[in-house]
């Protein structure tokens, strides 16, 4: 099916879950640059107000206190979305 070939979310998910945890932030950042997503981190430790790391990519958004947590949450949410699409 062409939809499976062009499902960039599923292809990125399959690729990123196989990466070492240390390589995942670069993969996300590059994917955001290539596809127009959002990857926001606090500017520094003196940031006034609470601010979470935000990743919004391929129609999936996730947040976390750290980059690792936001990436893990994005992967978990993407898995839910992909499974829902497959079972629909």
C-alpha positions in Angstrom: 0.0 0.0 0.0 1.3 3.5 -0.8 0.1 4.8 2.6 2.5 2.4 4.3 5.4 3.5 2.1 4.8 7.2 2.7 4.0 6.9 6.4 6.9 8.9 7.7 5.8 8.7 11.3 5.9 4.9 11.3 9.2 4.8 9.4 10.8 7.3 11.9 9.4 5.4 14.8 10.8 2.1 13.6 14.2 3.8 13.1 14.4 5.7 16.3 13.5 2.8 18.6 16.5 0.9 17.3 18.9 3.7 18.1 21.0 3.9 21.2 19.5 6.3 23.8 22.4 8.7 23.3 21.7 8.9 19.5 18.0 9.6 19.8 18.1 13.4 20.5 20.1 14.0 17.3 17.7 11.8 15.3 14.7 13.8 16.6 16.4 17.1 16.0 17.3 16.2 12.5 13.8 14.9 11.8 12.3 18.1 13.1 14.5 20.2 10.8 13.6 18.0 7.8 9.9 18.0 8.4 9.0 21.2 10.2 8.3 19.8 13.7 8.9 21.4 17.1 11.8 20.5 19.5 11.8 23.0 22.3 14.1 22.9 25.4 14.5 25.4 28.2 17.1 28.0 27.4 19.2 27.4 30.5 18.9 26.5 34.2 18.0 30.1 35.1 14.9 30.0 33.0 12.1 31.8 34.8 8.9 29.8 35.2 8.3 26.2 34.6 9.2 25.0 31.1 9.1 21.4 29.8 10.9 19.9 26.8 8.4 19.7 24.0 8.5 17.5 20.9 5.9 17.8 18.2 6.6 15.6 15.2 4.5 13.9 12.6 1.2 14.7 14.4 2.4 13.4 17.7 3.2 15.7 20.6 5.0 14.9 23.9 6.5 16.7 26.9 8.9 15.9 29.6 11.1 17.4 32.3 14.2 16.3 30.4 14.9 15.5 26.7 15.1 11.8 27.5 11.7 11.9 29.1 10.1 13.9 26.3 11.7 11.4 23.7 10.4 8.4 25.7 6.9 10.0 25.9 6.9 10.7 22.2 7.9 7.2 21.3 5.2 5.8 23.6 2.5 8.1 22.1 3.6 7.4 18.5 3.3 3.7 19.2 -0.3 4.2 20.4 -1.1 6.3 17.3 0.4 3.8 14.9 -1.3 0.9 16.5 -4.7 2.7 16.4 -4.1 3.4 12.7 -3.3 -0.2 12.0 -6.4 -1.5 13.8 -8.8 1.0 12.2 
